[in-house]
């Protein structure tokens, strides 16, 4: 049951409509920028996303390693 719930949650999170949407303000601002400034904006977004993604990945890896050795009933 938990496995099915996890798979369903992952599929919902990976929906293209969810990932394809961006902030309207960022999009309008990036359209008015030159190439160098737009690259800087993209770099800032990656920089801000790095810590949360690293934390989620670390927690997920620890959870996976912890539950890997537990036999199923």
C-alpha positions as CSV (number, residue, x, y, z in Angstrom):
1,X,0.0,0.0,0.0
2,X,2.8,2.4,0.9
3,X,4.6,1.6,-2.3
4,X,1.5,2.4,-4.4
5,X,1.0,5.7,-2.5
6,X,4.6,6.7,-3.1
7,X,4.4,5.9,-6.8
8,X,1.2,7.9,-7.2
9,X,2.7,10.8,-5.3
10,X,5.7,10.8,-7.5
11,X,3.6,10.7,-10.7
12,X,1.6,13.6,-9.5
13,X,4.7,15.6,-8.7
14,X,6.2,14.9,-12.1
15,X,3.2,16.1,-14.1
16,X,4.3,18.3,-17.1
17,X,1.7,20.9,-16.4
18,X,3.1,21.4,-12.9
19,X,6.7,21.6,-13.9
20,X,6.1,23.6,-17.1
21,X,4.6,26.6,-15.3
22,X,6.9,29.4,-14.3
23,X,6.6,32.6,-12.4
24,X,4.9,35.2,-14.6
25,X,7.0,38.0,-13.1
26,X,10.3,36.2,-13.7
27,X,9.3,35.4,-17.3
28,X,8.4,39.1,-18.1
29,X,11.6,40.3,-16.4
30,X,13.7,37.8,-18.3
31,X,12.2,38.8,-21.6
32,X,13.4,42.4,-21.1
33,X,16.9,41.4,-20.2
34,X,20.0,40.9,-22.3
35,X,21.6,37.5,-22.6
36,X,24.1,38.0,-19.8
37,X,21.5,39.2,-17.3
38,X,19.2,36.3,-18.2
39,X,22.0,33.8,-17.6
40,X,22.6,35.5,-14.2
41,X,18.9,35.1,-13.3
42,X,19.0,31.4,-14.3
43,X,22.1,30.9,-12.2
44,X,20.4,32.6,-9.2
45,X,17.4,30.3,-9.6
46,X,19.7,27.2,-9.7
47,X,21.6,28.6,-6.7
48,X,18.4,29.0,-4.6
49,X,17.1,25.6,-5.6
50,X,20.3,23.8,-4.7
51,X,19.9,23.6,-0.9
52,X,16.3,22.4,-0.8
53,X,17.0,19.8,-3.5
54,X,20.1,18.6,-1.7
55,X,18.2,18.3,1.6
56,X,15.4,16.4,0.0
57,X,17.8,14.1,-1.8
58,X,19.8,13.4,1.4
59,X,16.7,12.7,3.4
60,X,15.4,10.4,0.6
61,X,18.7,8.5,0.4
62,X,18.9,8.0,4.1
63,X,15.3,6.8,4.2
64,X,16.0,4.4,1.3
65,X,19.1,3.0,2.9
66,X,17.3,2.6,6.3
67,X,14.3,0.7,4.7
68,X,16.4,-1.3,2.2
69,X,17.3,-4.0,4.7
70,X,13.8,-4.4,6.3
71,X,12.1,-7.6,5.1
72,X,8.5,-7.2,3.8
73,X,5.7,-9.1,5.4
